[in-house]
Amino acid sequence: MPPYHAIWGHLGALRDAIQKFPHNCIMHVPFTAMAREFPGGMFYFDLWPFSSPLIVISTNEGAQQIQDAEGELRKPEDITVPIDTVSGGPSLITMYGNQWKKWRALFSPAFASGYILDMAPVMVEEMNIFCCLLRNQADAGEMFQLEDLTLPLTLDIIGRLVL
């Protein structure tokens, strides 16, 4: 567990972790850095009064332990409400129990290694287009937002694989 303060919980540890990175990085980066200090795969993190205490799970083995736990463990509302707001309702990220199992089974074939290998030529085709666009940007010699190219790449690959 990161250094804990009796009143402020882990806010100091979070502040210290955040200060090691650029001011505009996403919160996953400091949490990932803290998780490297806890090879056991889990640690307790208390951000009172801003959120409920969390168990941060940082390894596949730790995630599997939680998945295999007896009962139906729910994710805290501090996490699910914002995600559900953005996604328009329950998603695989916020579902649990039988509802999650039903939808995960529906999507599992799309993530099977054989299917993904069969789709490799499609992904390579899209990546070739992306590389060509990157080369054009590099030749122009001007600064550009990488997101302007990666977002369409993501949508193109997903669109081709789904359709």
DSSP file (Angstrom, degrees, kcal/mol; ACC not computed):
  #  RESIDUE AA STRUCTURE BP1 BP2  ACC     N-H-->O    O-->H-N    N-H-->O    O-->H-N    TCO  KAPPA ALPHA  PHI   PSI    X-CA   Y-CA   Z-CA
    1    1 A M              0   0    0      0, 0.0     3,-0.1     0, 0.0    44,-0.1   0.000 360.0 360.0 360.0 136.8    0.0    0.0    0.0
    2    2 A P        -     0   0    0      0, 0.0    42,-0.0     0, 0.0    11,-0.0  -0.177 360.0 -64.1 -61.0 163.7    1.3    3.5   -0.8
    3    3 A P        -     0   0    0      0, 0.0    10,-0.4     0, 0.0     2,-0.4  -0.266  61.6-148.8 -53.6 133.0    2.2    5.8    2.1
    4    4 A Y        -     0   0    0     -3,-0.1     2,-0.4     8,-0.1     6,-0.2  -0.871  10.5-154.9-114.1 138.2   -1.1    6.5    4.0
    5    5 A H  B  >  -A    9   0A   0      4,-2.3     4,-1.8    -2,-0.4     6,-0.1  -0.924  21.2-131.9-110.0 137.0   -2.1    9.6    6.0
    6    6 A A  T  4 S+     0   0    0     -2,-0.4    -1,-0.1     1,-0.2    -2,-0.0   0.801 104.7  24.1 -59.9 -30.9   -4.6    9.3    8.7
    7    7 A I  T  4 S+     0   0    0      2,-0.1    -1,-0.2     1,-0.0    -2,-0.0   0.850 130.9  36.6-100.2 -45.3   -6.7   12.3    7.5
    8    8 A W  T >4 S-     0   0    0      1,-0.3     3,-2.0    41,-0.0    -2,-0.2   0.379  85.2-158.0 -95.6   3.2   -5.8   12.6    3.8
    9    9 A G  B 3<  -A    5   0A   0     -4,-1.8    -4,-2.3     1,-0.2     3,-0.3  -0.346  67.3 -21.7  60.2-127.0   -5.6    8.9    2.9
   10   10 A H  T 3> S+     0   0    0     36,-3.1     4,-2.5    -6,-0.2    -1,-0.2   0.183 102.7 109.6-103.4  15.2   -3.5    8.4   -0.2
   11   11 A L  H <> S+     0   0    0     -3,-2.0     4,-2.7    35,-0.2    -1,-0.2   0.887  80.0  51.6 -59.2 -38.6   -3.9   11.9   -1.7
   12   12 A G  H  > S+     0   0    0     -3,-0.3     4,-2.6     2,-0.2    -1,-0.2   0.912 109.6  48.9 -64.0 -42.3   -0.2   12.6   -0.9
   13   13 A A  H  > S+     0   0    0    -10,-0.4     4,-2.1     2,-0.2    -2,-0.2   0.892 112.1  48.9 -64.1 -39.4    0.9    9.5   -2.7
   14   14 A L  H  X S+     0   0    0     -4,-2.5     4,-2.8     2,-0.2    -2,-0.2   0.925 110.4  50.8 -65.7 -43.6   -1.3   10.3   -5.7
   15   15 A R  H  X S+     0   0    0     -4,-2.7     4,-2.2     1,-0.2    -2,-0.2   0.934 110.7  49.0 -57.9 -46.7    0.1   13.9   -5.7
   16   16 A D  H  < S+     0   0    0     -4,-2.6     4,-0.4     1,-0.2    -1,-0.2   0.895 113.2  47.3 -60.7 -40.7    3.7   12.5   -5.7
   17   17 A A  H >< S+     0   0    0     -4,-2.1     3,-1.0     1,-0.2    -1,-0.2   0.906 111.5  50.3 -68.0 -41.3    2.9   10.1   -8.5
   18   18 A I  H >< S+     0   0    0     -4,-2.8     3,-1.9     1,-0.2    -2,-0.2   0.869 101.6  62.5 -64.9 -37.1    1.2   12.7  -10.6
   19   19 A Q  T 3< S+     0   0    0     -4,-2.2    -1,-0.2     1,-0.3    -2,-0.2   0.657  92.8  65.3 -66.2 -14.7    4.2   15.1  -10.3
   20   20 A K  T <  S+     0   0    0     -3,-1.0    -1,-0.3    -4,-0.4    -2,-0.2   0.542 102.5  54.9 -82.1  -6.5    6.5   12.7  -12.0
   21   21 A F  S <  S-     0   0    0     -3,-1.9     4,-0.0    -4,-0.2     0, 0.0  -0.782 100.8 -75.5-126.0 164.9    4.5   13.0  -15.3
   22   22 A P    >   -     0   0    0      0, 0.0     3,-1.7     0, 0.0    -1,-0.1  -0.250  47.3-114.8 -57.5 149.7    3.4   15.8  -17.6
   23   23 A H  T 3  S+     0   0    0      1,-0.3    -3,-0.0    -4,-0.1    -4,-0.0   0.706 111.8  50.9 -62.9 -20.8    0.5   17.8  -16.3
   24   24 A N  T 3  S+     0   0    0      2,-0.0    -1,-0.3     0, 0.0     2,-0.1   0.224  79.8 120.1-105.3  15.6   -1.9   16.6  -19.1
   25   25 A C    <   -     0   0    0     -3,-1.7     2,-0.1    -7,-0.1    -4,-0.1  -0.447  69.8-103.0 -77.2 155.7   -1.3   12.8  -18.8
   26   26 A I    >   -     0   0    0      1,-0.1     3,-1.6    -2,-0.1    -1,-0.1  -0.385  30.3-109.8 -76.3 157.8   -4.3   10.6  -18.0
   27   27 A M  T 3> S+     0   0    0      1,-0.3     4,-1.7     2,-0.2     5,-0.2   0.686 110.4  74.0 -63.6 -19.5   -4.7    9.2  -14.5
   28   28 A H  H 3> S+     0   0    0      1,-0.2     4,-2.6     2,-0.2    -1,-0.3   0.847  89.1  61.5 -61.9 -31.4   -3.9    5.7  -15.7
   29   29 A V  H <> S+     0   0    0     -3,-1.6     4,-2.2     2,-0.2    -1,-0.2   0.954 106.2  40.7 -66.0 -52.8   -0.2    6.7  -16.0
   30   30 A P  H  > S+     0   0    0      0, 0.0     4,-2.5     0, 0.0    -1,-0.2   0.901 116.4  51.2 -62.9 -37.4    0.5    7.6  -12.3
   31   31 A F  H  X S+     0   0    0     -4,-1.7     4,-2.4     2,-0.2    -2,-0.2   0.904 109.4  50.5 -64.8 -39.2   -1.6    4.6  -11.2
   32   32 A T  H  X S+     0   0    0     -4,-2.6     4,-1.3     2,-0.2    -1,-0.2   0.912 110.1  50.4 -63.2 -41.5    0.4    2.3  -13.5
   33   33 A A  H  < S+     0   0    0     -4,-2.2     4,-0.5     1,-0.2     3,-0.3   0.913 112.2  46.7 -63.0 -42.5    3.6    3.7  -12.0
   34   34 A M  H >< S+     0   0    0     -4,-2.5     3,-1.4     1,-0.2     4,-0.2   0.884 106.4  59.4 -65.6 -37.0    2.4    3.1   -8.5
   35   35 A A  H >< S+     0   0    0     -4,-2.4     3,-1.8     1,-0.3     6,-0.3   0.807  92.9  66.4 -63.7 -29.0    1.3   -0.4   -9.4
   36   36 A R  T 3< S+     0   0    0     -4,-1.3    -1,-0.3    -3,-0.3    -2,-0.2   0.764  94.6  59.7 -63.1 -22.9    4.8   -1.3  -10.4
   37   37 A E  T <  S+     0   0    0     -3,-1.4    -1,-0.3    -4,-0.5    -2,-0.2   0.568 102.0  56.6 -79.6  -8.5    5.8   -0.9   -6.7
   38   38 A F    X   +     0   0    0     -3,-1.8     3,-1.8    -4,-0.2    -1,-0.2  -0.720  60.2 175.2-126.2  80.3    3.3   -3.7   -5.7
   39   39 A P  T 3   +     0   0    0      0, 0.0    -1,-0.1     0, 0.0    -3,-0.1   0.588  67.5  83.3 -66.2  -8.1    4.1   -6.9   -7.7
   40   40 A G  T 3  S-     0   0    0      2,-0.2    19,-0.1     1,-0.1     3,-0.1   0.667 104.3-118.9 -69.7 -14.4    1.4   -8.8   -5.8
   41   41 A G  S <  S+     0   0    0     -3,-1.8    17,-2.8    -6,-0.3    18,-0.7   0.295  81.7  61.6  99.9 -10.5   -1.1   -7.4   -8.2
   42   42 A M  E     +B   57   0B   0     15,-0.2     2,-0.3    16,-0.1    15,-0.2  -0.999  49.2 172.7-147.4 147.4   -3.4   -5.5   -5.8
   43   43 A F  E     -B   56   0B   0     13,-1.8    13,-3.2    -2,-0.3     2,-0.3  -0.982  32.3-114.0-153.1 153.1   -3.2   -2.6   -3.5
   44   44 A Y  E     -B   55   0B   0     -2,-0.3     2,-0.4    11,-0.2    11,-0.2  -0.613  30.5-173.7 -83.1 138.5   -5.6   -0.5   -1.4
   45   45 A F  E     -B   54   0B   0      9,-2.9     9,-3.5    -2,-0.3     2,-0.6  -0.961   6.0-167.6-141.5 120.3   -6.1    3.1   -2.4
   46   46 A D        +     0   0    0     -2,-0.4   -36,-3.1     7,-0.2   -35,-0.2  -0.928  13.4 172.1-114.5 115.4   -8.1    5.6   -0.4
   47   47 A L    >>  -     0   0    0     -2,-0.6     3,-2.5     5,-0.3     4,-0.7  -0.061  30.9-170.1-110.1  30.2   -9.0    9.0   -2.0
   48   48 A W  T 34  +     0   0    0      1,-0.3   -37,-0.2     2,-0.2     4,-0.1  -0.360  63.9  24.4 -56.0 138.5  -11.3   10.2    0.7
   49   49 A P  T 34 S+     0   0    0      0, 0.0    -1,-0.3     0, 0.0     3,-0.1  -0.925 125.6  50.4 -96.9  13.5  -13.2   12.6    0.6
   50   50 A F  T <4 S-     0   0    0     -3,-2.5     2,-0.3     1,-0.2    -2,-0.2   0.736 120.7  -5.1 -89.3 -23.5  -13.2   12.6   -3.2
   51   51 A S  S  < S-     0   0    0     -4,-0.7    -4,-0.2     3,-0.0    -1,-0.2  -0.975  79.8 -84.2-157.8 169.7  -14.1    8.9   -3.8
   52   52 A S        -     0   0    0     -2,-0.3    -5,-0.3     1,-0.1    -2,-0.0  -0.369  63.0 -81.4 -71.7 158.5  -14.7    5.6   -2.1
   53   53 A P        -     0   0    0      0, 0.0     2,-0.3     0, 0.0    -7,-0.2  -0.293  52.2-152.4 -60.3 149.4  -11.7    3.4   -1.3
   54   54 A L  E     -B   45   0B   0     -9,-3.5    -9,-2.9    -3,-0.1     2,-0.6  -0.883  18.8-142.1-122.9 152.4  -10.4    1.4   -4.2
   55   55 A I  E     -B   44   0B   0     -2,-0.3     2,-0.6   -11,-0.2   -11,-0.2  -0.983  25.9-150.3-106.7 116.4   -8.6   -1.9   -4.7
   56   56 A V  E     -B   43   0B   0    -13,-3.2   -13,-1.8    -2,-0.6     2,-0.5  -0.791   8.3-160.9 -90.5 124.0   -6.3   -1.3   -7.6
   57   57 A I  E     +B   42   0B   0     -2,-0.6   -15,-0.2   -15,-0.2   -22,-0.1  -0.924  17.5 168.8-109.9 123.3   -5.6   -4.5   -9.6
   58   58 A S        +     0   0    0    -17,-2.8     2,-0.3    -2,-0.5   -16,-0.1   0.333  51.6  59.3-123.0   7.4   -2.5   -4.4  -11.7
   59   59 A T  S  > S-     0   0    0    -18,-0.7     4,-2.3     1,-0.1     5,-0.2  -0.941  75.7-121.8-133.6 158.7   -1.9   -8.0  -12.9
   60   60 A N  H  > S+     0   0    0     -2,-0.3     4,-2.4     1,-0.2     5,-0.2   0.895 115.6  53.7 -62.0 -39.5   -3.8  -10.5  -14.9
   61   61 A E  H  > S+     0   0    0      2,-0.2     4,-2.1     1,-0.2    -1,-0.2   0.909 108.6  48.6 -63.0 -42.0   -3.5  -12.9  -12.0
   62   62 A G  H  > S+     0   0    0      2,-0.2     4,-1.9     1,-0.2    -1,-0.2   0.907 111.5  49.5 -64.2 -41.6   -5.0  -10.4   -9.6
   63   63 A A  H  X S+     0   0    0     -4,-2.3     4,-2.4     1,-0.2    -2,-0.2   0.890 109.5  52.3 -63.9 -38.7   -7.9   -9.7  -12.1
   64   64 A Q  H  X S+     0   0    0     -4,-2.4     4,-2.5     2,-0.2    -1,-0.2   0.885 106.0  54.2 -65.2 -38.3   -8.5  -13.4  -12.4
   65   65 A Q  H  X S+     0   0    0     -4,-2.1     4,-0.6     2,-0.2    -1,-0.2   0.920 111.1  45.1 -60.8 -43.6   -8.7  -13.7   -8.6
   66   66 A I  H >< S+     0   0    0     -4,-1.9     3,-0.9     1,-0.2     7,-0.2   0.912 112.4  51.7 -66.0 -41.7  -11.4  -11.0   -8.5
   67   67 A Q  H 3< S+     0   0    0     -4,-2.4    -2,-0.2     1,-0.3    -1,-0.2   0.883 112.2  46.2 -61.8 -38.8  -13.2  -12.6  -11.4
   68   68 A D  H 3< S+     0   0    0     -4,-2.5    -1,-0.3    -5,-0.2    -2,-0.2   0.521  87.4 122.7 -82.7  -5.1  -13.3  -16.0   -9.7
   69   69 A A  S << S-     0   0    0     -3,-0.9     4,-0.2    -4,-0.6    -3,-0.1  -0.185  72.7 -99.2 -60.5 148.0  -14.4  -14.5   -6.4
   70   70 A E  S    S+     0   0    0      2,-0.1    -1,-0.1     0, 0.0    -2,-0.0  -0.344  88.5  14.5 -62.3 147.3  -17.6  -15.9   -4.9
   71   71 A G  S    S-     0   0    0      1,-0.1     2,-0.7    -3,-0.1    26,-0.1  -0.173 104.2 -60.3  81.0-175.9  -20.6  -13.7   -5.4
   72   72 A E        -     0   0    0     24,-0.1     2,-0.5    25,-0.0    -1,-0.1  -0.883  50.0-155.6-112.7 100.8  -21.1  -10.9   -7.8
   73   73 A L        -     0   0    0     -2,-0.7     2,-0.3    -7,-0.2    24,-0.2  -0.630  10.4-151.7 -79.6 125.4  -18.6   -8.1   -7.1
   74   74 A R        -     0   0    0     -2,-0.5    21,-0.1    22,-0.1     3,-0.1  -0.691  14.7-119.9 -95.4 148.7  -19.8   -4.8   -8.3
   75   75 A K        -     0   0    0     19,-0.3     5,-0.0    -2,-0.3    -1,-0.0  -0.592  45.4 -92.7 -78.8 149.9  -17.5   -1.9   -9.4
   76   76 A P    >>  -     0   0    0      0, 0.0     4,-2.3     0, 0.0     3,-1.8  -0.285  25.8-121.3 -66.7 150.2  -18.0    1.2   -7.3
   77   77 A E  H 3> S+     0   0    0      1,-0.3     4,-2.0     2,-0.2    -2,-0.0   0.777 110.0  71.2 -61.2 -26.8  -20.4    3.9   -8.5
   78   78 A D  H 34 S+     0   0    0      1,-0.2    -1,-0.3     2,-0.2    -3,-0.0   0.796 112.2  30.3 -58.9 -25.9  -17.5    6.4   -8.5
   79   79 A I  H <> S+     0   0    0     -3,-1.8     4,-1.4     2,-0.1    -2,-0.2   0.839 121.3  47.6 -98.0 -45.4  -16.3    4.4  -11.6
   80   80 A T  H  X S+     0   0    0     -4,-2.3     4,-3.3     1,-0.2     5,-0.3   0.880 103.8  58.3 -71.9 -38.7  -19.5    3.1  -13.2
   81   81 A V  H  X S+     0   0    0     -4,-2.0     4,-2.2     1,-0.2    -1,-0.2   0.944 109.3  43.1 -61.3 -50.0  -21.6    6.2  -13.2
   82   82 A P  H  > S+     0   0    0      0, 0.0     4,-2.0     0, 0.0    -1,-0.2   0.915 117.3  47.3 -61.9 -39.4  -19.2    8.3  -15.3
   83   83 A I  H  X S+     0   0    0     -4,-1.4     4,-2.8     1,-0.2     6,-0.2   0.932 112.8  48.1 -67.1 -44.1  -18.5    5.4  -17.7
   84   84 A D  H  X>S+     0   0    0     -4,-3.3     5,-1.5     1,-0.2     4,-1.5   0.853 109.5  54.7 -63.9 -33.6  -22.2    4.6  -18.1
   85   85 A T  H  <5S+     0   0    0     -4,-2.2    -1,-0.2    -5,-0.3    -2,-0.2   0.926 113.7  40.3 -64.0 -44.6  -22.9    8.3  -18.7
   86   86 A V  H  <5S+     0   0    0     -4,-2.0    -2,-0.2     1,-0.2    -1,-0.2   0.893 120.0  44.0 -72.0 -39.8  -20.4    8.4  -21.5
   87   87 A S  H  <5S-     0   0    0     -4,-2.8    -1,-0.2    -5,-0.2    -2,-0.2   0.608 110.7-116.0 -85.0 -11.2  -21.3    5.0  -23.0
   88   88 A G  T  <5S-     0   0    0     -4,-1.5    -3,-0.2    -5,-0.2    -4,-0.1   0.681  77.7 -20.3  87.4  17.4  -25.1    5.6  -22.8
   89   89 A G  S   <S-     0   0    0     -5,-1.5    -2,-0.2    -6,-0.2     5,-0.1  -0.882 108.9 -10.1 142.6-171.7  -25.7    2.8  -20.3
   90   90 A P        +     0   0    0      0, 0.0     2,-0.3     0, 0.0   -10,-0.0  -0.245  62.1 179.2 -57.9 141.4  -24.2   -0.4  -18.9
   91   91 A S    >>  -     0   0    0      1,-0.0     4,-2.3     0, 0.0     3,-0.7  -0.804  48.6 -90.0-132.2 175.0  -21.2   -1.6  -20.9
   92   92 A L  T 34 S+     0   0    0     -2,-0.3    12,-0.1     1,-0.2     8,-0.0   0.789 126.5  57.8 -58.7 -25.6  -18.9   -4.6  -20.5
   93   93 A I  T 34 S+     0   0    0      1,-0.2    -1,-0.2   -10,-0.0   -18,-0.0   0.864 116.9  30.2 -72.1 -35.5  -16.7   -2.3  -18.3
   94   94 A T  T <4 S+     0   0    0     -3,-0.7   -19,-0.3    -5,-0.1    -2,-0.2   0.579  99.3  95.4-104.7 -11.1  -19.5   -1.7  -15.8
   95   95 A M     <  -     0   0    0     -4,-2.3     2,-0.3     4,-0.1   -20,-0.0  -0.299  50.0-177.8 -73.6 164.8  -21.6   -4.9  -16.0
   96   96 A Y    >>  +     0   0    0    -22,-0.1     4,-1.2   -24,-0.0     3,-0.8  -0.951  40.3   8.2-151.6 169.1  -21.1   -7.7  -13.5
   97   97 A G  H 3> S-     0   0    0     -2,-0.3     4,-2.4     1,-0.2     5,-0.2  -0.172 120.9 -10.7  60.8-143.0  -22.3  -11.2  -12.8
   98   98 A N  H 3> S+     0   0    0      1,-0.2     4,-2.4     2,-0.2    -1,-0.2   0.835 134.8  56.1 -63.7 -35.3  -24.7  -13.0  -15.3
   99   99 A Q  H <> S+     0   0    0     -3,-0.8     4,-1.9     2,-0.2    -1,-0.2   0.939 110.8  44.9 -62.7 -45.3  -25.3   -9.9  -17.3
  100  100 A W  H  X S+     0   0    0     -4,-1.2     4,-2.9     1,-0.2     5,-0.2   0.927 112.5  51.8 -63.0 -45.1  -21.5   -9.5  -17.9
  101  101 A K  H  X S+     0   0    0     -4,-2.4     4,-2.3     1,-0.2    -1,-0.2   0.896 108.5  51.6 -60.0 -41.5  -21.1  -13.2  -18.7
  102  102 A K  H  X S+     0   0    0     -4,-2.4     4,-1.4     1,-0.2    -1,-0.2   0.953 116.2  38.7 -60.5 -50.9  -23.9  -13.1  -21.3
  103  103 A W  H  X S+     0   0    0     -4,-1.9     4,-1.6     1,-0.2    -2,-0.2   0.847 113.9  54.4 -72.6 -33.8  -22.5  -10.2  -23.2
  104  104 A R  H  X S+     0   0    0     -4,-2.9     4,-1.6     1,-0.2    -1,-0.2   0.905 107.3  51.5 -65.7 -40.3  -18.9  -11.3  -22.8
  105  105 A A  H  < S+     0   0    0     -4,-2.3    -1,-0.2    -5,-0.2    -2,-0.2   0.859 107.1  54.7 -63.1 -35.0  -19.8  -14.7  -24.3
  106  106 A L  H  < S+     0   0    0     -4,-1.4    -1,-0.2     1,-0.2    -2,-0.2   0.882 115.8  36.9 -65.3 -38.6  -21.4  -12.9  -27.2
  107  107 A F  H >X S+     0   0    0     -4,-1.6     3,-1.2     1,-0.2     4,-0.6   0.629  92.9  90.8 -89.8 -14.8  -18.2  -10.9  -28.0
  108  108 A S  G >< S+     0   0    0     -4,-1.6     3,-1.9     1,-0.3     4,-0.4   0.860  78.7  59.3 -53.3 -43.9  -15.7  -13.6  -27.2
  109  109 A P  G >4 S+     0   0    0      0, 0.0     3,-1.1     0, 0.0    -1,-0.3   0.843  99.4  59.0 -57.4 -31.5  -15.5  -15.1  -30.8
  110  110 A A  G <4 S+     0   0    0     -3,-1.2    -2,-0.2     1,-0.2    -3,-0.1   0.701 108.2  45.8 -70.2 -17.3  -14.4  -11.7  -32.1
  111  111 A F  G << S+     0   0    0     -3,-1.9    -1,-0.2    -4,-0.6     2,-0.1   0.304  81.4 124.4-107.6   7.6  -11.3  -11.9  -29.8
  112  112 A A    <>  -     0   0    0     -3,-1.1     4,-2.3    -4,-0.4     3,-0.3  -0.456  67.8-127.1 -67.4 139.2  -10.4  -15.5  -30.5
  113  113 A S  H  > S+     0   0    0      1,-0.2     4,-2.5     2,-0.2     5,-0.2   0.863 107.6  55.1 -59.5 -37.4   -6.7  -15.7  -31.7
  114  114 A G  H  > S+     0   0    0      2,-0.2     4,-2.0     1,-0.2    -1,-0.2   0.910 109.5  46.5 -61.9 -42.4   -7.7  -17.6  -34.8
  115  115 A Y  H  > S+     0   0    0     -3,-0.3     4,-1.5    -6,-0.2    -2,-0.2   0.921 112.4  49.6 -66.4 -43.6  -10.2  -15.0  -35.9
  116  116 A I  H  < S+     0   0    0     -4,-2.3     4,-0.4     1,-0.2    -2,-0.2   0.902 110.3  50.6 -63.7 -40.3   -7.7  -12.1  -35.2
  117  117 A L  H >< S+     0   0    0     -4,-2.5     3,-1.1     1,-0.2    -1,-0.2   0.893 107.9  53.3 -63.8 -38.6   -5.0  -13.9  -37.2
  118  118 A D  H 3< S+     0   0    0     -4,-2.0    -1,-0.2     1,-0.2     4,-0.2   0.812 110.0  48.9 -63.2 -29.2   -7.5  -14.4  -40.1
  119  119 A M  T >X S+     0   0    0     -4,-1.5     4,-2.0     1,-0.2     3,-0.6   0.465  81.4 100.1 -89.9  -2.2   -8.1  -10.6  -40.0
  120  120 A A  H <> S+     0   0    0     -3,-1.1     4,-2.8    -4,-0.4     5,-0.2   0.880  77.9  55.0 -54.4 -43.5   -4.4   -9.7  -40.0
  121  121 A P  H 3> S+     0   0    0      0, 0.0     4,-2.2     0, 0.0    -1,-0.2   0.887 107.7  50.2 -59.4 -36.6   -4.3   -8.9  -43.7
  122  122 A V  H <> S+     0   0    0     -3,-0.6     4,-2.0    -4,-0.2    -2,-0.2   0.924 112.1  47.0 -64.6 -44.2   -7.2   -6.4  -43.3
  123  123 A M  H  X S+     0   0    0     -4,-2.0     4,-2.4     1,-0.2    -1,-0.2   0.889 110.7  52.1 -66.2 -38.4   -5.4   -4.8  -40.4
  124  124 A V  H  X S+     0   0    0     -4,-2.8     4,-2.3     2,-0.2    -1,-0.2   0.906 107.1  53.7 -63.6 -41.3   -2.1   -4.6  -42.4
  125  125 A E  H  X S+     0   0    0     -4,-2.2     4,-1.6    -5,-0.2    -2,-0.2   0.934 111.4  44.7 -56.9 -47.9   -3.9   -3.0  -45.3
  126  126 A E  H  X S+     0   0    0     -4,-2.0     4,-2.2     1,-0.2    -1,-0.2   0.879 111.6  53.2 -66.2 -37.4   -5.3   -0.3  -43.0
  127  127 A M  H  X S+     0   0    0     -4,-2.4     4,-2.9     2,-0.2    -1,-0.2   0.852 104.2  56.2 -66.7 -34.0   -1.9    0.2  -41.3
  128  128 A N  H  X S+     0   0    0     -4,-2.3     4,-2.1     2,-0.2    -1,-0.2   0.913 108.3  47.4 -62.5 -41.7   -0.3    0.7  -44.8
  129  129 A I  H  X S+     0   0    0     -4,-1.6     4,-2.2     2,-0.2    -2,-0.2   0.927 112.3  50.2 -62.8 -44.5   -2.7    3.6  -45.4
  130  130 A F  H  X S+     0   0    0     -4,-2.2     4,-2.4     1,-0.2    -2,-0.2   0.917 109.6  50.3 -60.1 -45.2   -1.9    5.0  -42.0
  131  131 A C  H  X S+     0   0    0     -4,-2.9     4,-2.6     1,-0.2    -1,-0.2   0.883 108.8  52.4 -62.4 -38.7    1.9    4.7  -42.6
  132  132 A C  H  X S+     0   0    0     -4,-2.1     4,-2.2     2,-0.2    -1,-0.2   0.915 109.9  48.4 -62.5 -43.5    1.5    6.5  -45.9
  133  133 A L  H  X S+     0   0    0     -4,-2.2     4,-2.1     2,-0.2    -2,-0.2   0.891 110.9  51.1 -64.3 -39.4   -0.5    9.3  -44.2
  134  134 A L  H  X S+     0   0    0     -4,-2.4     4,-2.7     2,-0.2    -2,-0.2   0.923 109.0  50.6 -63.0 -43.8    2.3    9.6  -41.5
  135  135 A R  H  X S+     0   0    0     -4,-2.6     4,-2.8     1,-0.2    -2,-0.2   0.912 109.0  51.8 -60.7 -42.3    5.0    9.8  -44.2
  136  136 A N  H  X S+     0   0    0     -4,-2.2     4,-1.6     1,-0.2    -1,-0.2   0.910 111.1  47.4 -60.4 -42.0    3.0   12.6  -45.9
  137  137 A Q  H  X>S+     0   0    0     -4,-2.1     4,-0.9     2,-0.2     5,-0.8   0.912 112.3  49.6 -65.5 -41.8    2.8   14.5  -42.6
  138  138 A A  H ><5S+     0   0    0     -4,-2.7     3,-0.6     1,-0.2    -2,-0.2   0.900 109.1  52.2 -64.2 -40.5    6.5   13.9  -41.9
  139  139 A D  H 3<5S+     0   0    0     -4,-2.8    -1,-0.2     1,-0.2    -2,-0.2   0.840 103.0  58.7 -63.6 -33.1    7.4   15.2  -45.4
  140  140 A A  H 3<5S-     0   0    0     -4,-1.6    -1,-0.2    -5,-0.2    -2,-0.2   0.776  97.5-146.2 -68.2 -24.8    5.4   18.3  -44.8
  141  141 A G  T <<5 +     0   0    0     -4,-0.9     2,-0.3    -3,-0.6    -3,-0.1   0.671  53.8 122.1  70.5  17.8    7.6   19.0  -41.8
  142  142 A E      < -     0   0    0     -5,-0.8    -1,-0.2     1,-0.0     2,-0.2  -0.807  68.6-102.8-112.1 154.7    4.9   20.6  -39.7
  143  143 A M        +     0   0    0     -2,-0.3     2,-0.3    -3,-0.1    -1,-0.0  -0.479  46.4 173.6 -71.5 143.4    3.6   19.7  -36.3
  144  144 A F        -     0   0    0     -2,-0.2     2,-0.6     0, 0.0     3,-0.1  -0.966  38.1 -98.3-147.1 162.3    0.2   17.8  -36.3
  145  145 A Q    >   -     0   0    0     -2,-0.3     3,-1.0     1,-0.2     4,-0.4  -0.746  22.8-154.4 -84.7 119.6   -2.1   16.0  -33.9
  146  146 A L  T >> S+     0   0    0     -2,-0.6     4,-2.5     1,-0.3     3,-1.6   0.824  92.4  66.8 -62.5 -31.2   -1.5   12.3  -34.0
  147  147 A E  H 3> S+     0   0    0      1,-0.3     4,-2.2     2,-0.2    -1,-0.3   0.828  88.3  66.4 -59.8 -31.8   -5.1   11.7  -32.8
  148  148 A D  H <4 S+     0   0    0     -3,-1.0    -1,-0.3     1,-0.2    -2,-0.2   0.758 113.7  31.2 -62.4 -23.1   -6.3   13.2  -36.1
  149  149 A L  H <> S+     0   0    0     -3,-1.6     4,-1.5    -4,-0.4    -2,-0.2   0.762 117.9  52.7-101.5 -34.7   -4.8   10.1  -37.9
  150  150 A T  H  X S+     0   0    0     -4,-2.5     4,-2.7     2,-0.2     5,-0.2   0.857 103.0  57.0 -75.4 -33.8   -5.2    7.4  -35.2
  151  151 A L  H  X S+     0   0    0     -4,-2.2     4,-2.4    -5,-0.2     5,-0.2   0.955 110.0  43.7 -62.9 -49.4   -8.9    7.9  -34.5
  152  152 A P  H  > S+     0   0    0      0, 0.0     4,-2.9     0, 0.0    -1,-0.2   0.886 112.5  54.9 -62.1 -35.3   -9.8    7.3  -38.2
  153  153 A L  H  X S+     0   0    0     -4,-1.5     4,-2.6     2,-0.2     5,-0.2   0.946 109.1  47.3 -59.5 -47.7   -7.4    4.3  -38.2
  154  154 A T  H  X S+     0   0    0     -4,-2.7     4,-2.6     1,-0.2     5,-0.2   0.935 114.6  45.7 -59.2 -47.8   -9.1    2.8  -35.2
  155  155 A L  H  X S+     0   0    0     -4,-2.4     4,-2.8     1,-0.2    -1,-0.2   0.883 112.2  51.8 -65.6 -38.1  -12.6    3.3  -36.7
  156  156 A D  H  X S+     0   0    0     -4,-2.9     4,-2.4    -5,-0.2    -1,-0.2   0.920 112.3  45.2 -64.1 -43.7  -11.5    2.0  -40.1
  157  157 A I  H  X S+     0   0    0     -4,-2.6     4,-2.5     2,-0.2     5,-0.2   0.950 116.0  45.7 -66.0 -47.8  -10.0   -1.2  -38.6
  158  158 A I  H  X S+     0   0    0     -4,-2.6     4,-2.5    -5,-0.2     5,-0.3   0.925 113.1  51.1 -61.1 -43.4  -13.0   -1.8  -36.4
  159  159 A G  H  X S+     0   0    0     -4,-2.8     4,-2.6    -5,-0.2    -1,-0.2   0.916 112.5  45.3 -60.0 -44.2  -15.4   -1.1  -39.3
  160  160 A R  H  < S+     0   0    0     -4,-2.4    -1,-0.2     1,-0.2    -2,-0.2   0.889 114.3  48.0 -69.0 -38.0  -13.7   -3.5  -41.6
  161  161 A L  H  < S+     0   0    0     -4,-2.5    -2,-0.2    -5,-0.2    -1,-0.2   0.880 117.8  41.3 -70.4 -36.0  -13.4   -6.3  -39.0
  162  162 A V  H  <        0   0    0     -4,-2.5    -2,-0.2    -5,-0.2    -1,-0.2   0.904 360.0 360.0 -77.6 -41.7  -17.1   -5.9  -38.0
  163  163 A L     <        0   0    0     -4,-2.6    -1,-0.2    -5,-0.3    -2,-0.2   0.470 360.0 360.0 -89.4 360.0  -18.5   -5.5  -41.4
